[in-house]
Amino acid sequence: MNTKHLFLIAGAVAIAAMTSSISPDLTAQEPEKEVEVPTYIGSMACRKCHGDQHKTWKKTNMANAFDLLKPGVRPDKKTAAGLDPEKDYTKDETCLPCHVTGWGEVGGYAIPPEGDSPEAVKAQKAAKAMEGIQCESCHGPASMSSAYKKAHEEYKIADLEAAVSLQGVIYPDANTCKKCHNTDSPFVTDEKYVFDFKTRKDEGTHTHYRMDFEHDCDHEHNVTKKKKKKKK
């Protein structure tokens, strides 16, 4: 092989290398689209459409669960559970998951910093809005489902599920509640404790009103009274 042939081969190799470096990789897969993550928005957002439920929920122990962590609140119950009734448990990370909403999740409760700086005040306000066991503790983070409901007032459950791909949507059952209502809780002193889901749902959550329209749900509404539409 003469020098001319060697020169032509070397040139061809160089051109091929340059071309491969600038040509798109046709075999590469397109990046996957980011999946929207539902976030917690707080019970005040739920109240706008579910005011009656919110009003009855506010009277429950669930709504005031965070207060139980404060010093001097329900001292007899704390003493019976072997807890210090004068201790402040509001920053205790072993207690908070069952006394706030969305602990450790996007938009959920986070222990706020102390101080009066604009950042601290903003964080304190956000934390305050997620105190207690709120709607989303049982029904899931509502940013996506709430937005869909507002845009489709007389929605069907199947359409809602398809639209949000069940992201964040929870149909609460006994297992939902047992995450906190179990023998790991210091307030449960009976080793044979069994959580009574039906009784606690009926008496310890909120009034379950039927909706003003049929949305084809497969869960039970235990109150047959129909809400009256407000006059415009």
N, C-alpha and C positions, 0 to 999 in steps of 0.2 A: 504494500500500500504506500503510495507516494505522499509527499508533503501536502499536495493540493487536496487529496482525499481526506487526510487527517484534519485539515483546516475546515472543510465543509462539514464533517461530522461534528466537530467541536462547536461550530456555529449553530448547527441544528439543535444540539443538546442545550445550548444556552438559551435559544429562543423558546424551546419547549419549557424550560424551567421558568422563564419570565412569564410565559403565557399561563402556566398553572398557578403562579402566585397571584395573578390578577383576575383569573377567571372565576366566576362564582361556582361554589360547590353545589352542583345540581342534586346531589344525593343528600345534602343536609336538610334536616327537617325544620320547618318553620317553628319559631318559638311559640310555646303554648300560651294561649291567652290567660291573663291573670283572672283568677276566680274571685268574684266579689265576696268579701267576708262580712257576715252580718255583725253588727255592733249593738251594744246596749244603749238605749236612749232614755231610760227612766220612766217611772210610772206616770209622771206628769204628762208625758206625750200620749200615753195610753188613755189617760183620763178624758182627753178631748172627745173621744168617741165612746168611751166606756165609763161615763161619769157615775152611773148608778153602781156598777161593780166596784169602782174605785172608792166610792163613799162608804160602802159596807166593808171593804177590805181595810180601810183606815182604822177601823175599830178592833181589828184582830191582833193577836200576839205576833203574828208574822210581820205586820207593818211596823211594830215597835220592837222587833227583835234586837236591834242595835242598842237600844236603851238598856237592855239587860246587862250589857257589858260595862256600864258605867258604875262607878263606886256608889254604894248605898242603895242601889235599885234592887228591890225584891231580896233583901238580905236573908230572910228565912229560907228561901228556895236555894240560894247559893250556899248557905251554911249546911243545909241538908245534903248538898251535892259535894261537900268537902272543899268548897271554894272560899276564898277570902272575900267577904261581902264588902270590904272597904278598898279592895284593889281595883285599879283601872285596867280593864281588859280590852279597851278599845283599840289597842295596837298589837294585841296578841294574835299572831298569825295562825295559831292553832284553833282559835275561836272564830275569827272573822269569816271564814268561808260559809258558815251557817248562820251568820247574822247580818250579812250584806248581800248585795246583788252583783253578780258578774265579777266576783273576786278573781283577779289575775287575768281577766279577759279584756279585749278591746272595748273601751267605753265603760267598763265596769268599775267597781270600787277599787280605789288604791289609797293606801295610807297617805294622807296629805302632809306636806311639810309644815312646820310651825312658822310663825312670823306674819308680818303684814305687808310683805312685798307684793306687787301685782301678781307675780307668778304663784306665790303661796296662797293668796286670797282666791285666785282662780281655781287652784287645785282643791282648796278647802270647800269651795262651793260645789265643785263637781262631785267630791266625795259625799257631801251632805245629801246630794240628790240620789245617791245610790245606797243609802243606809236602809237597813231592814230587808226583809224577804219580800220583794216586790213581784209584780206581774211576770217579769221576764225570768225570774228564778224558776217558775213553773212552766212558762210558755215559750221560753227561749228568747235570745236577743232579737229585737223587733224592727231593726232598721229597714230590712228588706220587705218583710211582710206588711209592716205599717205603711210603707210607701205604696205598695201594691193595692192595699185596701182603700187608701185615699183616692187612688186613680180609678178604682173599679168599685164603686159604692155597694153594688149588689153582686158581689163576687160569689163564685162557687168554690168550694174547698178544693176540688180537683184542679181548677184553673190557678188558684193560689199556689198549690203545691208545685204545679208545673212551672210557674213563673219564677219561683224562688228556689226551685230544686230542693225543697225541704231544708235549705240551709237556715239553721237557727230555729226552725219551727219544731216545737215539742208538743206532743199530746201527753200531758202529765198523767202518770199512773202511780201505783204504789212505789215502784222503784225510784221514781223521781224524788219522792219524799224521803225514802229510806236512806238517801245519801246523808241526811242529817238526823233523821228520826231513827236512831239505832242505839245499840248498847255502847257505842264508842262515846256517846254524849255523856258528859258528867251529870247531866240532869236525869238520865235514865239509870235508876239504881236497881231495877228488877232485871235479873239475868234472863228471865223468861219473857221479857217484854216483846209484845207483838204489835206492830203498827196497824191501827185500824184505819185503813185508807178511806173507806166510804164515810165513816162518821166524821173524821177530821176534815174531809173535803166539804161535807155538808155544813159542818158547824164551825170550822176553823179557818176557812179561806175567805170567800166572798159570796154574795148572792149570785146565783147563776140564772140570768134572765135569758129568755128566748130572744132571738133576733127578730127584727121587723120583717124579715124575708127568709125564705128557705134557701139555705146555702149548701144543702146536701151533705151535712156532716154526719159522721157515724158515732159521735160521742153524745152522751146524754146531758140534756139541760134539765135540772131537777126542779125548776120553777116554771109553771105553765103560764104564769102571768105575762102578758105581752106588753112591752114598753109602749107608751104613748108617744107618738111623734110630736115634736114641738111645732106649734103653729108658727108659720112664717109671717 
